[in-house]
């Protein structure tokens, strides 16, 4: 069974911790039967009212990427943050984010997270 939960162990991600301020770095891992199959690394930048995503690993599963990014979006919205900027060194990962409509063109920022998260709200009421 897939489980997505935040871990406090940033030591498993030294390259990311080096690029980010490890004191504010958050890691959410995707677990399958207790084994890590993916992660997303991010921090909240309250000064600029945005979340910064430093990296993710979806093991090549686009749906896992979708779930990981949406989990960070939801956490951001709950903290009244309405923007995510992706600062990922592997430029190929942006292709997946574009396929999932998190980004468009050459943008590296997704704005209006609250609206994005509620885009399918009307679907819940359809029979």
MMTF fields as JSON, N, C-alpha, C and O atoms, coordinates in Angstrom:
{
  "mmtfVersion": "1.0.0",
  "mmtfProducer": "UNKNOWN",
  "numBonds": 507,
  "numAtoms": 508,
  "numGroups": 127,
  "numChains": 1,
  "numModels": 1,
  "chainsPerModel": [1],
  "groupsPerChain": [127],
  "chainIdList": ["A"],
  "bondAtomList": [4, 2, 8, 6, 12, 10, 16, 14, 20, 18, 24, 22, 28, 26, 32, 30, 36, 34, 40, 38, 44, 42, 48, 46, 52, 50, 56, 54, 60, 58, 64, 62, 68, 66, 72, 70, 76, 74, 80, 78, 84, 82, 88, 86, 92, 90, 96, 94, 100, 98, 104, 102, 108, 106, 112, 110, 116, 114, 120, 118, 124, 122, 128, 126, 132, 130, 136, 134, 140, 138, 144, 142, 148, 146, 152, 150, 156, 154, 160, 158, 164, 162, 168, 166, 172, 170, 176, 174, 180, 178, 184, 182, 188, 186, 192, 190, 196, 194, 200, 198, 204, 202, 208, 206, 212, 210, 216, 214, 220, 218, 224, 222, 228, 226, 232, 230, 236, 234, 240, 238, 244, 242, 248, 246, 252, 250, 256, 254, 260, 258, 264, 262, 268, 266, 272, 270, 276, 274, 280, 278, 284, 282, 288, 286, 292, 290, 296, 294, 300, 298, 304, 302, 308, 306, 312, 310, 316, 314, 320, 318, 324, 322, 328, 326, 332, 330, 336, 334, 340, 338, 344, 342, 348, 346, 352, 350, 356, 354, 360, 358, 364, 362, 368, 366, 372, 370, 376, 374, 380, 378, 384, 382, 388, 386, 392, 390, 396, 394, 400, 398, 404, 402, 408, 406, 412, 410, 416, 414, 420, 418, 424, 422, 428, 426, 432, 430, 436, 434, 440, 438, 444, 442, 448, 446, 452, 450, 456, 454, 460, 458, 464, 462, 468, 466, 472, 470, 476, 474, 480, 478, 484, 482, 488, 486, 492, 490, 496, 494, 500, 498, 504, 502],
  "bondOrderList": [1, 1, 1, 1, 1, 1, 1, 1, 1, 1, 1, 1, 1, 1, 1, 1, 1, 1, 1, 1, 1, 1, 1, 1, 1, 1, 1, 1, 1, 1, 1, 1, 1, 1, 1, 1, 1, 1, 1, 1, 1, 1, 1, 1, 1, 1, 1, 1, 1, 1, 1, 1, 1, 1, 1, 1, 1, 1, 1, 1, 1, 1, 1, 1, 1, 1, 1, 1, 1, 1, 1, 1, 1, 1, 1, 1, 1, 1, 1, 1, 1, 1, 1, 1, 1, 1, 1, 1, 1, 1, 1, 1, 1, 1, 1, 1, 1, 1, 1, 1, 1, 1, 1, 1, 1, 1, 1, 1, 1, 1, 1, 1, 1, 1, 1, 1, 1, 1, 1, 1, 1, 1, 1, 1, 1, 1],
  "groupList": [{"groupName": "UNK", "atomNameList": ["N", "CA", "C", "O"], "elementList": ["N", "C", "C", "O"], "formalChargeList": [0, 0, 0, 0], "bondAtomList": [1, 0, 2, 1, 3, 2], "bondOrderList": [1, 1, 2], "singleLetterCode": "X", "chemCompType": "L-PEPTIDE LINKING"}],
  "groupTypeList": [0, 0, 0, 0, 0, 0, 0, 0, 0, 0, 0, 0, 0, 0, 0, 0, 0, 0, 0, 0, 0, 0, 0, 0, 0, 0, 0, 0, 0, 0, 0, 0, 0, 0, 0, 0, 0, 0, 0, 0, 0, 0, 0, 0, 0, 0, 0, 0, 0, 0, 0, 0, 0, 0, 0, 0, 0, 0, 0, 0, 0, 0, 0, 0, 0, 0, 0, 0, 0, 0, 0, 0, 0, 0, 0, 0, 0, 0, 0, 0, 0, 0, 0, 0, 0, 0, 0, 0, 0, 0, 0, 0, 0, 0, 0, 0, 0, 0, 0, 0, 0, 0, 0, 0, 0, 0, 0, 0, 0, 0, 0, 0, 0, 0, 0, 0, 0, 0, 0, 0, 0, 0, 0, 0, 0, 0, 0],
  "groupIdList": [1, 2, 3, 4, 5, 6, 7, 8, 9, 10, 11, 12, 13, 14, 15, 16, 17, 18, 19, 20, 21, 22, 23, 24, 25, 26, 27, 28, 29, 30, 31, 32, 33, 34, 35, 36, 37, 38, 39, 40, 41, 42, 43, 44, 45, 46, 47, 48, 49, 50, 51, 52, 53, 54, 55, 56, 57, 58, 59, 60, 61, 62, 63, 64, 65, 66, 67, 68, 69, 70, 71, 72, 73, 74, 75, 76, 77, 78, 79, 80, 81, 82, 83, 84, 85, 86, 87, 88, 89, 90, 91, 92, 93, 94, 95, 96, 97, 98, 99, 100, 101, 102, 103, 104, 105, 106, 107, 108, 109, 110, 111, 112, 113, 114, 115, 116, 117, 118, 119, 120, 121, 122, 123, 124, 125, 126, 127],
  "secStructList": [7, 3, 3, 3, 3, 3, 3, 1, 7, 4, 4, 4, 4, 2, 2, 2, 2, 2, 2, 1, 7, 6, 6, 6, 7, 3, 3, 3, 3, 3, 3, 3, 6, 6, 3, 3, 3, 3, 3, 3, 3, 3, 3, 3, 3, 6, 6, 6, 6, 3, 3, 3, 3, 3, 3, 3, 3, 7, 6, 6, 7, 2, 2, 2, 2, 2, 2, 2, 2, 2, 2, 2, 2, 2, 2, 2, 2, 2, 6, 6, 7, 7, 3, 3, 3, 3, 7, 7, 1, 7, 6, 6, 2, 2, 2, 2, 2, 2, 2, 6, 6, 1, 1, 7, 6, 6, 7, 7, 3, 3, 3, 7, 2, 2, 2, 2, 2, 6, 6, 6, 2, 2, 2, 2, 6, 7, 7],
  "xCoordList": [0.839, 0.0, 0.888, 1.838, 0.573, 1.357, 1.041, -0.113, 2.106, 1.987, 2.894, 4.043, 2.386, 3.195, 3.268, 2.25, 4.502, 4.629, 5.97, 6.956, 5.968, 7.171, 8.142, 7.742, 9.426, 10.47, 11.338, 11.497, 11.885, 12.792, 14.241, 15.138, 14.481, 15.835, 16.316, 16.138, 16.918, 17.465, 18.87, 19.424, 19.46, 20.815, 20.895, 21.971, 19.76, 19.739, 19.819, 19.96, 19.731, 19.705, 20.758, 20.411, 22.051, 23.096, 23.27, 23.55, 23.109, 23.288, 22.22, 22.498, 21.007, 19.912, 20.086, 19.897, 20.445, 20.648, 21.753, 21.712, 22.737, 23.835, 23.353, 23.79, 22.444, 21.921, 20.887, 20.757, 20.166, 19.102, 19.592, 20.602, 18.875, 19.157, 18.603, 17.388, 19.494, 19.035, 18.159, 17.439, 18.206, 17.362, 15.896, 15.009, 15.637, 14.249, 13.833, 12.729, 14.71, 14.429, 13.4, 13.49, 12.426, 11.421, 11.55, 11.788, 11.394, 11.414, 10.137, 9.85, 9.387, 8.23, 8.577, 8.973, 8.423, 8.768, 7.512, 6.503, 7.602, 6.574, 7.078, 8.181, 6.274, 6.666, 5.706, 4.493, 6.268, 5.473, 5.941, 7.057, 5.083, 5.427, 6.676, 7.503, 6.802, 7.92, 9.178, 10.131, 9.207, 10.38, 10.177, 9.121, 11.173, 11.102, 11.175, 12.133, 10.14, 10.127, 10.171, 10.221, 10.152, 10.227, 10.257, 10.024, 10.549, 10.571, 10.399, 10.517, 10.114, 10.141, 10.763, 10.405, 11.695, 12.421, 12.04, 12.049, 11.707, 11.187, 11.37, 11.687, 11.164, 11.157, 10.13, 9.748, 9.706, 8.76, 9.543, 10.295, 9.371, 10.023, 8.95, 8.308, 8.771, 7.704, 7.963, 7.02, 9.231, 9.556, 9.006, 8.506, 9.103, 8.627, 7.287, 6.812, 6.689, 5.374, 5.317, 4.439, 6.276, 6.327, 6.973, 7.612, 6.784, 7.452, 8.491, 8.223, 9.669, 10.737, 10.924, 11.181, 10.794, 11.029, 12.435, 12.755, 13.277, 14.676, 14.905, 15.819, 14.068, 14.23, 13.089, 12.381, 12.931, 12.006, 12.522, 13.31, 12.062, 12.342, 11.04, 10.48, 10.566, 9.296, 9.494, 8.523, 10.728, 11.062, 10.485, 10.184, 10.333, 9.808, 8.296, 7.763, 7.597, 6.141, 5.501, 5.551, 4.908, 4.332, 3.21, 3.021, 2.475, 1.401, 1.976, 1.381, 3.117, 3.776, 4.256, 4.124, 4.815, 5.22, 4.022, 4.125, 2.898, 1.676, 1.299, 1.005, 1.306, 0.948, 1.908, 1.489, 3.207, 4.206, 4.066, 4.081, 3.928, 3.801, 2.505, 2.499, 1.413, 0.139, 0.169, -0.483, 0.914, 1.011, 1.7, 1.312, 2.72, 3.41, 2.509, 2.505, 1.762, 0.82, -0.202, -0.481, -0.751, -1.747, -1.153, -1.774, 0.043, 0.698, 0.955, 0.825, 1.32, 1.579, 0.305, 0.309, -0.774, -2.056, -2.489, -3.015, -2.268, -2.637, -1.81, -2.216, -0.66, 0.194, 0.01, 0.814, -1.064, -1.376, -0.289, -0.064, 0.381, 1.364, 0.694, 0.128, 0.751, -0.009, 0.876, 0.403, 2.173, 3.092, 4.188, 4.684, 4.559, 5.687, 6.663, 6.275, 7.935, 8.981, 9.819, 10.188, 10.108, 10.9, 12.342, 12.618, 13.251, 14.688, 15.421, 16.228, 15.121, 15.603, 16.765, 16.625, 17.909, 19.067, 18.907, 19.472, 18.162, 17.959, 16.851, 15.667, 17.24, 16.268, 15.258, 14.178, 15.569, 14.622, 13.384, 12.318, 13.516, 12.376, 11.295, 10.135, 11.671, 10.681, 9.698, 8.555, 10.132, 9.231, 8.042, 6.907, 8.294, 7.209, 6.286, 5.066, 6.846, 6.03, 5.157, 4.035, 5.656, 4.867, 3.776, 2.654, 4.082, 3.072, 1.911, 0.758, 2.224, 1.203, 0.516, -0.35, 0.906, 0.307, 0.626, -0.069, 1.681, 2.123, 2.858, 2.839, 3.505, 4.269, 3.876, 3.386, 4.104, 3.877, 5.101, 5.803, 5.337, 6.46, 7.765, 8.13, 8.459, 9.742, 9.606, 10.606, 8.375, 8.15, 8.662, 8.629, 9.131, 9.548, 8.744, 9.104, 7.654, 6.831, 5.379, 4.877, 4.712, 3.28, 2.599, 2.86, 1.731, 1.046, -0.416, -0.943, -1.051, -2.467, -2.754, -3.641, -1.991, -2.126, -3.527, -4.041, -4.135, -5.467, -6.444, -7.213, -6.421, -7.292, -6.901, -7.763, -5.595, -5.114, -5.63, -6.084, -5.559, -5.993, -7.509, -8.001, -8.243, -9.703, -10.234, -11.448, -9.371, -9.792, -10.815, -11.677, -10.737, -11.674, -12.732, -13.406, -12.88, -13.868, -15.258, -16.042, -15.567, -16.895, -17.12, -18.262, -16.027, -16.137, -16.726, -17.4, -16.472, -16.966, -18.494, -19.096, -19.122, -20.565, -21.287, -22.515, -20.558, -21.167, -21.465, -20.721, -22.551, -22.902, -22.436, -22.638],
  "yCoordList": [-1.178, 0.0, 1.248, 1.345, 2.179, 3.412, 4.349, 4.55, 4.905, 5.838, 7.025, 6.845, 8.228, 9.434, 10.154, 10.576, 10.292, 10.968, 11.676, 11.305, 12.701, 13.506, 12.797, 12.173, 12.909, 12.364, 13.504, 14.523, 13.332, 14.347, 14.008, 14.791, 12.856, 12.399, 12.963, 12.337, 14.131, 14.729, 14.227, 14.542, 13.45, 12.937, 11.97, 11.768, 11.369, 10.458, 11.213, 10.601, 12.535, 13.371, 14.467, 15.648, 14.101, 15.1, 16.138, 17.301, 15.742, 16.699, 17.795, 18.969, 17.383, 18.352, 19.233, 20.447, 18.632, 19.396, 20.426, 21.497, 20.098, 21.021, 22.242, 23.363, 22.019, 23.129, 23.949, 25.153, 23.306, 23.981, 24.246, 23.697, 25.076, 25.292, 24.084, 23.938, 23.215, 21.954, 22.152, 21.234, 23.327, 23.584, 23.765, 23.571, 24.136, 24.342, 23.36, 23.454, 22.429, 21.452, 20.436, 19.916, 20.17, 19.148, 18.077, 18.379, 16.837, 15.717, 14.915, 14.484, 14.724, 13.842, 12.629, 12.755, 11.459, 10.226, 9.443, 9.488, 8.727, 7.779, 6.401, 6.003, 5.681, 4.371, 3.304, 3.505, 2.177, 1.02, -0.141, -0.635, -0.574, -1.641, -1.287, -2.151, -0.02, 0.431, 0.783, 1.296, 0.522, 0.843, 2.169, 2.404, 3.032, 4.327, 4.098, 3.514, 4.57, 4.444, 5.806, 5.883, 6.867, 8.213, 9.242, 8.931, 10.491, 11.572, 12.906, 13.007, 13.925, 15.313, 16.141, 15.986, 17.019, 17.849, 19.308, 19.786, 20.012, 21.373, 22.158, 21.595, 23.453, 24.308, 25.413, 25.727, 25.98, 27.096, 28.397, 28.601, 29.261, 30.572, 31.604, 32.17, 31.834, 32.739, 34.179, 34.938, 34.563, 35.937, 36.261, 37.361, 35.297, 35.506, 34.817, 34.762, 34.296, 33.643, 32.569, 32.572, 31.659, 30.574, 29.341, 29.411, 28.23, 26.987, 26.724, 26.919, 26.284, 25.972, 24.459, 23.844, 23.864, 22.432, 22.265, 22.789, 21.524, 21.344, 20.116, 20.09, 19.105, 17.893, 16.943, 17.099, 15.96, 14.864, 13.631, 13.722, 12.482, 11.217, 10.439, 10.122, 10.137, 9.416, 8.004, 7.339, 7.545, 6.208, 5.98, 4.847, 7.06, 6.941, 6.808, 6.541, 6.985, 6.848, 8.236, 8.924, 8.64, 9.99, 10.212, 11.331, 9.165, 9.317, 9.528, 10.23, 8.928, 9.158, 10.601, 11.248, 11.108, 12.518, 13.413, 14.354, 13.126, 13.911, 13.919, 14.977, 12.766, 12.681, 13.412, 14.083, 13.289, 13.973, 15.489, 16.19, 15.996, 17.449, 17.956, 18.996, 17.233, 17.666, 17.652, 18.479, 16.728, 16.717, 17.987, 18.55, 18.433, 19.671, 20.879, 21.837, 20.836, 21.92, 22.067, 23.173, 20.938, 20.975, 21.537, 22.375, 21.087, 21.606, 23.103, 23.847, 23.536, 24.963, 25.773, 26.801, 25.325, 26.025, 26.11, 27.133, 25.037, 25.033, 26.036, 26.441, 26.439, 27.44, 28.824, 29.731, 28.966, 30.22, 30.631, 31.822, 29.665, 29.909, 29.535, 28.448, 30.418, 30.225, 30.087, 30.257, 29.778, 29.699, 28.682, 28.591, 27.917, 26.987, 27.315, 27.502, 27.379, 27.524, 26.243, 25.751, 25.72, 24.502, 24.89, 25.543, 24.486, 24.762, 23.43, 23.095, 22.676, 21.309, 21.308, 21.825, 20.738, 20.759, 19.888, 20.217, 18.803, 17.899, 18.466, 18.315, 19.114, 19.81, 18.866, 19.312, 17.582, 16.633, 16.449, 16.091, 16.688, 16.529, 17.576, 17.374, 18.687, 19.718, 19.225, 19.68, 18.3, 17.746, 17.047, 17.204, 16.286, 15.602, 16.616, 16.457, 17.649, 18.68, 19.399, 19.795, 19.572, 20.194, 19.253, 19.692, 17.968, 16.988, 16.958, 16.772, 17.142, 17.127, 18.484, 18.643, 19.459, 20.807, 21.62, 22.588, 21.223, 22.041, 23.273, 24.324, 23.14, 24.229, 24.367, 23.427, 25.562, 25.78, 26.465, 27.218, 26.189, 26.785, 26.665, 25.575, 27.764, 27.774, 28.19, 28.358, 28.352, 28.742, 27.683, 26.49, 28.128, 27.209, 27.475, 27.025, 28.211, 28.575, 28.254, 28.489, 27.713, 27.424, 28.359, 28.303, 29.212, 30.192, 29.804, 28.924, 30.464, 30.267, 28.813, 28.179, 28.299, 26.906, 26.589, 25.496, 27.528, 27.286, 26.961, 26.006, 27.733, 27.464, 26.159, 25.39, 25.914, 24.687, 23.467, 22.5, 23.515, 22.381, 22.195, 21.081, 23.258, 23.174, 23.051, 23.098, 22.896, 22.876, 21.773, 21.951, 20.674, 19.563, 19.456, 18.433, 20.508, 20.477, 20.188, 19.48, 20.741, 20.516, 19.055, 18.609, 18.305, 16.895, 16.058, 15.059, 16.465, 15.709, 15.693, 14.74, 16.758, 16.888, 16.267, 16.179, 15.836, 15.221, 13.756, 13.072, 13.296, 11.877, 11.097, 9.885],
  "zCoordList": [0.0, 0.0, 0.0, 0.777, -0.862, -0.98, 0.182, 0.562, 0.722, 1.828, 1.526, 1.122, 1.717, 1.514, 2.845, 3.395, 3.365, 4.659, 4.767, 4.129, 5.591, 5.774, 6.711, 7.694, 6.383, 7.235, 7.746, 7.074, 8.915, 9.46, 9.158, 9.472, 8.557, 8.271, 6.934, 5.889, 6.976, 5.753, 5.458, 4.405, 6.369, 6.173, 4.995, 4.431, 4.619, 3.472, 2.146, 1.087, 2.208, 1.007, 1.11, 1.098, 1.211, 1.474, 0.367, 0.66, -0.91, -2.0, -1.951, -2.194, -1.633, -1.551, -0.322, -0.394, 0.797, 2.029, 1.862, 2.467, 1.043, 0.786, -0.002, 0.257, -0.972, -1.781, -1.022, -1.242, -0.143, 0.608, 2.026, 2.466, 2.711, 4.129, 4.871, 5.007, 5.353, 5.941, 7.171, 7.564, 7.784, 8.946, 8.565, 9.396, 7.31, 6.887, 5.793, 5.258, 5.467, 4.425, 4.912, 6.024, 4.056, 4.329, 3.258, 2.089, 3.661, 2.734, 2.964, 4.081, 1.9, 1.942, 1.095, -0.064, 1.687, 0.996, 0.636, 1.34, -0.476, -0.876, -0.48, -0.857, 0.275, 0.769, 0.254, 0.212, -0.132, -0.514, 0.345, 0.183, 1.261, 2.215, 3.019, 3.31, 3.369, 4.179, 3.41, 3.997, 2.111, 1.286, 0.575, -0.012, 0.62, -0.049, -1.558, -2.064, -2.274, -3.734, -4.419, -5.646, -3.64, -4.194, -3.09, -1.922, -3.477, -2.499, -3.216, -4.437, -2.406, -2.875, -1.745, -0.577, -2.111, -1.145, -1.376, -2.511, -0.296, -0.43, 0.863, 1.911, 0.767, 1.954, 1.73, 0.603, 2.835, 2.78, 2.88, 3.832, 1.915, 1.888, 2.223, 1.338, 3.524, 3.971, 3.557, 3.33, 3.458, 3.075, 1.683, 1.444, 0.774, -0.597, -0.859, -1.993, 0.211, 0.149, -0.939, -1.801, -0.867, -1.84, -1.208, -0.158, -1.879, -1.524, -2.605, -3.791, -2.198, -3.143, -3.167, -2.132, -4.346, -4.514, -5.077, -6.144, -4.342, -4.722, -5.598, -6.422, -5.412, -6.21, -5.893, -4.898, -6.758, -6.505, -7.227, -8.168, -6.768, -7.449, -7.459, -6.41, -8.66, -8.802, -9.342, -9.702, -9.401, -9.925, -11.319, -11.694, -12.085, -13.442, -13.518, -14.595, -12.421, -12.36, -12.33, -11.31, -13.434, -13.544, -12.52, -12.044, -12.184, -11.196, -9.794, -8.976, -9.523, -8.243, -8.167, -7.129, -9.271, -9.322, -9.028, -8.241, -9.651, -9.44, -7.955, -7.398, -7.323, -5.911, -5.007, -4.065, -5.284, -4.461, -4.567, -3.555, -5.8, -5.983, -5.363, -4.704, -5.568, -4.987, -3.462, -2.825, -2.873, -1.406, -0.906, 0.118, -1.634, -1.255, -1.529, -0.756, -2.607, -2.9, -1.771, -1.308, -1.342, -0.271, 1.012, 1.665, 1.38, 2.581, 2.456, 3.428, 1.255, 1.027, 1.195, 1.872, 0.593, 0.697, 2.163, 2.6, 2.915, 4.333, 5.131, 6.221, 4.603, 5.249, 4.611, 4.826, 3.823, 3.125, 2.146, 1.933, 1.554, 0.503, -0.804, -0.924, -1.779, -3.015, -4.25, -5.374, -4.047, -5.172, -4.878, -3.755, -5.909, -5.806, -6.922, -8.075, -6.557, -7.567, -7.54, -6.473, -8.712, -8.841, -9.148, -10.154, -8.278, -8.411, -8.487, -7.62, -9.546, -9.71, -10.702, -11.811, -10.323, -11.22, -12.476, -13.52, -12.397, -13.537, -14.423, -14.12, -15.515, -16.369, -17.012, -17.399, -17.14, -17.723, -16.844, -17.345, -15.555, -14.654, -14.914, -14.555, -15.531, -15.855, -16.914, -16.954, -17.771, -18.787, -18.139, -18.59, -17.095, -16.378, -15.723, -15.766, -15.121, -14.478, -15.492, -15.175, -16.704, -17.771, -18.258, -18.511, -18.393, -18.799, -17.82, -18.211, -16.55, -15.509, -15.34, -14.48, -16.162, -16.17, -14.916, -14.605, -14.196, -13.07, -13.575, -12.934, -14.726, -15.328, -16.788, -17.414, -17.312, -18.737, -19.335, -18.662, -20.604, -21.342, -20.576, -20.135, -20.417, -19.716, -18.252, -17.554, -17.798, -16.405, -15.456, -15.756, -14.319, -13.26, -11.996, -10.909, -12.154, -11.017, -11.3, -12.399, -10.293, -10.363, -9.371, -8.169, -9.882, -9.044, -8.832, -9.513, -7.894, -7.587, -7.224, -7.796, -6.269, -5.849, -5.347, -5.582, -4.667, -4.133, -5.259, -5.152, -6.319, -7.467, -8.148, -8.571, -8.252, -8.881, -8.128, -8.738, -6.817, -6.003, -6.063, -5.878, -6.317, -6.367, -7.789, -7.99, -8.772, -10.176, -10.464, -11.324, -9.782, -10.036, -8.947, -8.832, -8.149, -7.072, -7.613, -6.98, -8.798, -9.385, -9.772, -9.874, -9.988, -10.361, -9.233, -9.483, -7.991, -6.844, -6.8, -6.303, -7.324, -7.249, -8.44, -8.431, -9.456, -10.625, -10.352, -9.649, -10.913, -10.763, -11.945, -12.004]
}
